[in-house]
Amino acid sequence: MKRLLSVVAVLVFAGFALRLSAQQTPSAATQENTVQQPADTQSQQRTAQSFEGKITKSGDKLVLQDKATQASYQLDDQEKAKQYEGKNVTVVATMDANTNTLHVVNITPSESR
C-alpha cells in the first residue's frame, strides 16, 4: 500500500513539474506592444495593433479610413495625424471599441497606395 501511495505521489509531482515547465513567459515583442491605459479603464492592458489606411477629414476631425475594412476610426491624437492628412499611413494604436477611437501610439507613412 505504501508503495502504491509513493508511486501516485511521484506521478502527481511529475505532472505538476511538467505543467510548470510548459508555461511560457511573454516574449519581448509582446511586451513592447502592450500599452498601459489610464486608470479610468481600470488599468487594463491592451495590445497595440496596426491599422492601414488614409488620414481624411470627417467634419472638423481627422480620421483613419481603414483600407481593409473601409471603416473610419476617430484618432485621439489630432496633432500627430495632421501632418499625414490625405496620405496613406500605418497607425499603431489601441482601439476603444465603445467609441471607435484609436489611441495613437505611432503613425508612419505607408508604402501602399
N, C-alpha and C positions, 0 to 999 in steps of 0.2 A: 504494500500500500504506500509506504514511504517512497519507494522507487517511482511509482506512478505519479505521485504528487510532485516529485522532483522533476520528472520529465515534463509534466504540464507547466510547471513554473519556468523551466528553461524555454519552452516553446512560447509562452506568453512574453517573456523577456525578449526573446529573439524577434518576435513580431513587433514589439514596441520599438526596439532598436532599428528595425528596418523602416518603420514609419518615420522616425526621426531623421534617418539618413536620406529619405526620399524627399523631404521638404526642401524647397528651394528658396533662396533669398532673392528679392527683386534685383534685376540687373541694373547697372549704372545708367543705361539708356532709358529704362523705365523711370528711374528716379529723377533724371533730368527733365522729363516731360511732365512731371507732376507739379501742379501749381497749387499753393495754399490759398484757399478762398477766405474772404473776410468772415468775421465772427457771425455776421447775420445769416450766413448759410450753414451755421452750426459747425464751423471749422472742418467741413468735409473736404477731402482732397479730390480733385478731378484731374483727369489726364487731358493734356492739351492735344488737339487734333489739328490736322492740316486741312484747309479748305482752299480750293482753287476757283477763281472766278474773276469778275471785273468789278472794280470800285465804281459805283454810279451814284447819282443823286436821287433821292426819293423825298420829295418835298424840300425841306431845308437840311436834311441829314444825308450823310454818306452811308451807303450800304454795300454789302458784298452780294453780287448776283452770282450764286454758285453755278459753276459751269456744268457740273454733272446732274444736279437735281433741278436747276432753274429756280431754286428757292432764293429769296432775299433775306439776308441777315443784317440786323442792325449792328453797328460797330460801336463799342463803348469808348474807343479812343479816336475821336474825330480828327485830332491834330496829326496823329500818326498816319491816318488814312488819306488826309488832304493832299499830300504830295503824289499820291497814286491815282487820283481821280481820272477816270476814263481808261485806266490801264489794267491789263491782266496781271494778277498777283497771286501769291500763295500767302494765306493768312494762317498763322499758328495761333490757336486760341482755344479757350474752354468755352463751351456753349451752355447758356442758360435756356433750357428748353421751354421754360414757362414764359419768357419774354422774347424768345427768338433772337437773343442778343449774343454776339460773340465778344468775349472778354479777351482782347487782343494781347498776345504775348509778343508777336513779331509779324511784320509784313515785309515781304520781299517781292521784287518783280518776278513774274512767271515767264518761263521760256515758251509756253504755249500761246497761240494766237486766237 
